Amino acid sequence: MTRTPTPTPSTATLLSALVRRTGMLALPAAMALATSAPVAHAANRTWIGGNDNWDGVASGKWNPVDEPDADDTAIFNTPNIVDMTIDNDILELILSGGIDLNVLDQNLTVSEDVTLSGGGTVLGVGGAGIAGLPTTGLQADNITINSGADLLAGGNRITFNATVGTGVLTNNTGGIIGGFGEIRNGDGLGSVETVFINNGRISPSTYNPEGNLVFTGTARTLTFTAQDADARFNLDGTGSENGEVFINRNETVDINVQLSDFFSGTLSMNEDAVLDIEDNWGLNGTFNVDNDGGGTILFPAGTAFIRGGQMTHSTGATTTVQNAGSTLQF
């Protein structure tokens, strides 16, 4: 006689029997139900709000309709002016298309990278004449400024340091780092590493997004610092080493980070301009001094100053004092 095999009870049958007998739901079933729930994922949130405030309102401003938060990438790619009126904590920030994003007196925390690209694209932090600025206006892992874009400091601090590895600020060819205040690398390093790379232009200025009444002759200082003494600044950039430093009237570039090599780019200084590099450094590029003021009352002649560590002028460097009224002081 052929015997029919006894069916093996399924897991679902056993669980059902257990519930009938004990009145309790078995733990594995509860775990299965929990793991079957939908999981939220990070998303790209693109600004569609035109000239308006980033103020926590999602409807009509973001696509998809949701305010970007700590696990989202905020994307701005239209030629608009956007003012931040609340603190924001996001995953990544991508700016292009001529957007002008002003952080003003708020704090923007970016867990990963900030990327600026394209003509007219500006990220401004703080601003002249704005009261009550936070100590740090922008915090990110890495910051990259591509051709045509500007990163402008406005009196407080921009900080970059990586959660894993080392944070790097890269100013690519055609990019500009300007304004006034402090730009700081906050990484603790175990060895010498380059954290600032300037393939573009550094040029301090009076960043004034609110149009506040500010005396145009006010001296401004753009300062670069690092937490760790092993940090290095590649002031002339990589490759062809064409990085520029342009210091206009009454402006100062203050570099408290050791340069990674001789500066082979272009340095230009006008009336009462100051370049202060804390450590000893070398010049192997082009140095132009033009500070005679054009002989006018409104723009009188002034002296350009090199301060800080000792400057070594290599045989390959060229220094030109443009006019008889121009003066350079070490």
C-alpha positions as MATLAB code, in Angstrom:
seq = 'MTRTPTPTPSTATLLSALVRRTGMLALPAAMALATSAPVAHAANRTWIGGNDNWDGVASGKWNPVDEPDADDTAIFNTPNIVDMTIDNDILELILSGGIDLNVLDQNLTVSEDVTLSGGGTVLGVGGAGIAGLPTTGLQADNITINSGADLLAGGNRITFNATVGTGVLTNNTGGIIGGFGEIRNGDGLGSVETVFINNGRISPSTYNPEGNLVFTGTARTLTFTAQDADARFNLDGTGSENGEVFINRNETVDINVQLSDFFSGTLSMNEDAVLDIEDNWGLNGTFNVDNDGGGTILFPAGTAFIRGGQMTHSTGATTTVQNAGSTLQF';
ca = [
       0.000    0.000    0.000;
       1.292    3.440   -0.925;
       1.487    5.881    1.961;
       0.673    9.539    1.360;
       3.293   11.807    3.023;
       2.026   13.913    5.872;
       2.184   17.604    4.814;
       4.684   19.709    6.719;
       2.933   22.637    8.426;
       3.915   26.007    7.031;
       5.401   28.736    9.211;
       2.181   30.710    8.849;
       0.115   27.682   10.026;
       2.317   27.188   13.076;
       2.125   30.868   13.987;
      -1.644   30.807   13.587;
      -1.894   27.827   15.882;
       0.358   29.491   18.439;
      -1.845   32.582   18.457;
      -5.006   30.466   18.951;
      -3.462   28.578   21.851;
      -1.701   31.368   23.678;
      -3.423   34.533   22.557;
       0.038   35.992   21.818;
       1.671   37.001   18.569;
       5.015   35.293   18.138;
       8.062   37.569   18.059;
       9.189   36.486   14.557;
       5.835   37.544   13.147;
       6.112   40.941   14.790;
       9.587   41.339   13.353;
       8.309   40.380    9.889;
       5.573   42.977   10.086;
       8.053   45.629   11.202;
      10.493   44.920    8.372;
       7.735   45.042    5.764;
       6.945   48.706    6.561;
       7.986   51.233    3.857;
      11.358   52.929    4.392;
      11.937   56.629    3.645;
      14.882   57.390    1.359;
      16.947   60.506    0.753;
      15.827   62.570   -2.215;
      16.839   65.443   -4.456;
      14.826   68.609   -3.722;
      14.987   71.213   -6.494;
      14.167   74.894   -5.917;
      11.302   76.173   -8.135;
      10.385   79.171   -5.982;
      11.908   81.951   -8.085;
      13.034   85.066   -6.182;
      11.859   84.180   -2.706;
      12.945   83.152    0.793;
      14.093   79.700    1.862;
      11.803   79.820    4.865;
      10.499   76.334    5.615;
       7.518   76.549    3.242;
       7.576   73.694    0.707;
       4.493   74.330   -1.432;
       5.336   76.139   -4.657;
       9.056   76.298   -3.780;
      10.415   72.769   -3.937;
      10.004   69.847   -6.319;
       9.049   67.326   -4.996;
       6.920   69.295   -2.534;
       8.970   68.786    0.593;
      11.427   70.991    2.462;
      14.939   69.484    2.148;
      16.220   68.113    5.421;
      19.222   66.261    6.795;
      19.035   63.347    4.338;
      18.180   65.377    1.214;
      20.176   67.133   -1.501;
      19.103   70.741   -2.123;
      19.494   71.773   -5.776;
      19.329   75.366   -7.046;
      19.731   75.753  -10.833;
      17.806   78.883  -11.866;
      18.941   82.549  -12.125;
      17.163   83.736   -8.984;
      18.010   85.475   -5.699;
      17.138   83.362   -2.664;
      17.560   84.492    0.957;
      17.724   81.980    3.799;
      15.517   83.069    6.691;
      15.811   79.902    8.820;
      18.670   77.588    9.830;
      18.943   74.532    7.577;
      20.540   71.092    7.926;
      20.863   69.173    4.644;
      22.850   66.327    3.105;
      24.328   68.082    0.048;
      24.087   71.462   -1.727;
      24.389   71.885   -5.505;
      24.262   75.401   -6.991;
      24.328   76.317  -10.703;
      22.495   78.287  -13.383;
      23.212   81.727  -11.954;
      21.525   81.208   -8.574;
      22.379   83.744   -5.867;
      21.887   82.052   -2.483;
      22.400   84.257    0.569;
      22.719   82.528    3.943;
      22.644   85.942    5.696;
      22.438   85.643    9.506;
      21.391   81.971    9.479;
      23.395   78.752    9.769;
      23.605   76.240    6.926;
      24.936   72.788    7.825;
      25.750   70.466    4.914;
      26.674   66.916    5.946;
      28.515   66.192    2.713;
      29.562   68.427   -0.205;
      28.848   71.940   -1.449;
      29.328   72.450   -5.221;
      29.059   75.759   -7.116;
      29.118   75.899  -10.928;
      28.435   78.319  -13.776;
      28.495   82.035  -14.471;
      26.648   84.209  -11.985;
      26.293   81.454   -9.397;
      26.948   82.846   -5.917;
      26.884   81.405   -2.423;
      27.168   84.173    0.152;
      27.503   83.665    3.901;
      26.840   86.499    6.347;
      27.158   90.022    4.975;
      28.350   93.543    5.717;
      26.226   95.512    8.151;
      24.221   92.481    9.329;
      23.930   92.330   13.121;
      23.931   89.130   15.177;
      25.829   86.890   12.781;
      26.415   83.334   14.082;
      30.054   82.375   14.605;
      29.787   79.839   11.788;
      27.450   80.497    8.871;
      28.324   77.483    6.699;
      29.590   74.031    7.699;
      30.362   71.338    5.098;
      32.584   68.343    4.352;
      34.058   69.614    1.070;
      33.506   72.803   -0.920;
      34.132   73.080   -4.680;
      33.883   76.326   -6.656;
      33.854   75.774  -10.410;
      34.316   78.223  -13.296;
      32.123   81.334  -13.138;
      30.949   80.766   -9.559;
      31.689   82.789   -6.415;
      31.972   81.809   -2.760;
      31.649   84.982   -0.673;
      32.309   85.259    3.044;
      30.556   88.038    4.914;
      32.120   88.586    8.293;
      31.715   85.242   10.024;
      33.169   81.766    9.456;
      32.904   79.165    6.717;
      34.139   75.788    7.992;
      34.842   72.545    6.155;
      35.941   69.239    7.644;
      35.130   65.700    6.596;
      33.212   63.151    8.648;
      35.462   60.499    7.089;
      38.866   61.399    5.651;
      39.909   65.006    5.071;
      37.819   67.945    3.900;
      39.126   69.998    0.970;
      38.185   73.423   -0.392;
      38.888   73.508   -4.135;
      38.644   76.723   -6.121;
      38.858   75.648   -9.746;
      39.944   77.748  -12.737;
      37.494   80.613  -13.236;
      36.131   80.380   -9.701;
      36.371   83.177   -7.125;
      36.719   83.163   -3.346;
      35.928   86.627   -2.029;
      34.356   88.669    0.717;
      35.718   89.019    4.236;
      35.767   86.904    7.384;
      37.292   83.472    7.981;
      37.456   80.272    5.943;
      38.647   77.383    8.111;
      39.545   73.724    7.787;
      38.524   71.928   10.957;
      40.086   68.498   10.422;
      42.486   66.864   12.833;
      45.233   65.481   10.592;
      47.691   62.682   11.205;
      50.132   63.825    8.517;
      50.741   66.683    6.071;
      47.762   67.161    3.731;
      46.668   69.888    1.321;
      43.233   71.190    2.338;
      43.076   74.448    0.325;
      43.564   74.352   -3.476;
      43.362   77.593   -5.444;
      43.293   77.183   -9.226;
      41.072   80.266   -9.544;
      41.162   83.713   -7.914;
      41.182   84.882   -4.308;
      40.071   88.485   -3.915;
      38.728   89.992   -0.656;
      35.831   92.418   -0.960;
      32.903   94.007    0.861;
      30.133   91.422    0.476;
      26.901   93.353    1.118;
      23.832   91.321    0.060;
      21.332   93.476    1.968;
      22.503   96.765    0.534;
      23.258   98.100    4.024;
      24.843  101.500    4.468;
      28.524  100.587    4.549;
      31.453  102.959    4.109;
      33.092  101.882    0.870;
      36.573  102.595    2.243;
      36.221  100.142    5.127;
      39.216   97.808    5.277;
      38.283   94.138    4.836;
      40.294   91.017    5.683;
      39.767   87.538    4.257;
      41.459   85.017    6.557;
      42.330   81.365    5.928;
      42.988   79.102    8.923;
      43.277   75.430    9.824;
      42.860   73.529   13.057;
      45.903   71.330   12.426;
      49.488   72.475   11.785;
      49.833   69.683    9.180;
      47.313   71.445    6.905;
      48.716   72.953    3.699;
      47.534   75.610    1.230;
      48.234   75.155   -2.498;
      47.897   78.858   -3.292;
      48.728   78.616   -7.005;
      46.773   75.419   -7.636;
      47.548   72.162   -9.378;
      48.669   71.441  -12.940;
      49.772   74.673  -14.648;
      49.769   76.534  -11.285;
      47.882   79.580  -12.539;
      46.096   80.456   -9.309;
      45.662   84.192   -8.650;
      45.568   86.454   -5.608;
      44.196   89.937   -6.306;
      44.111   92.396   -3.397;
      42.341   95.680   -4.051;
      42.517   98.964   -2.116;
      42.303   98.572    1.698;
      41.879   94.797    1.482;
      43.918   92.096    3.244;
      44.499   88.414    2.551;
      45.645   86.751    5.773;
      46.883   83.160    5.354;
      47.610   81.293    8.580;
      48.238   77.980    6.816;
      51.652   76.944    5.490;
      51.917   77.006    1.687;
      52.526   73.634    0.049;
      55.118   74.981   -2.424;
      56.512   78.153   -4.026;
      53.775   80.416   -5.362;
      53.992   80.324   -9.170;
      50.746   82.104   -9.975;
      49.925   85.824  -10.205;
      49.847   88.217   -7.242;
      48.415   91.721   -7.767;
      48.182   94.447   -5.110;
      46.689   97.955   -5.115;
      46.720  100.881   -2.651;
      47.042   99.902    1.033;
      46.642   96.225    0.139;
      48.138   93.669    2.543;
      49.297   90.094    2.019;
      50.050   88.452    5.349;
      51.335   84.862    5.138;
      52.199   83.599    8.600;
      54.945   81.148    7.604;
      57.965   81.643    5.372;
      57.086   81.291    1.694;
      58.531   81.583   -1.779;
      57.564   83.514   -4.920;
      58.174   81.924   -8.302;
      55.450   83.666  -10.292;
      54.361   87.176  -11.286;
      53.967   89.993   -8.747;
      52.366   93.272   -9.865;
      52.144   96.362   -7.655;
      49.972   99.220   -8.942;
      49.057  101.627   -6.132;
      49.744  105.163   -7.250;
      46.004  105.884   -7.166;
      45.998  107.282  -10.665;
      47.006  110.655   -9.232;
      43.451  111.587   -8.187;
      42.090  113.020   -4.917;
      39.413  110.328   -4.633;
      41.950  107.546   -5.087;
      45.199  108.692   -3.501;
      48.377  106.691   -3.727;
      49.058  104.149   -1.010;
      51.582  101.514    0.002;
      51.214   97.774   -0.561;
      52.485   95.608    2.310;
      53.951   92.100    2.528;
      53.768   90.887    6.134;
      54.214   87.712    8.147;
      56.936   85.204    7.347;
      59.952   85.784    5.168;
      59.371   85.833    1.403;
      61.992   84.229   -0.844;
      62.081   85.709   -4.349;
      63.259   82.979   -6.721;
      65.195   83.653   -9.926;
      62.113   82.665  -11.923;
      59.870   85.280  -10.289;
      58.974   88.661  -11.767;
      58.079   91.661   -9.601;
      56.869   94.861  -11.256;
      56.136   98.148   -9.497;
      53.971   99.711  -12.177;
      54.330  103.466  -11.677;
      56.663  105.994  -10.097;
      54.098  106.635   -7.380;
      53.660  102.977   -6.462;
      55.245  101.700   -3.241;
      55.886   98.209   -1.878;
      56.926   97.640    1.724;
      58.176   94.452    3.374;
];
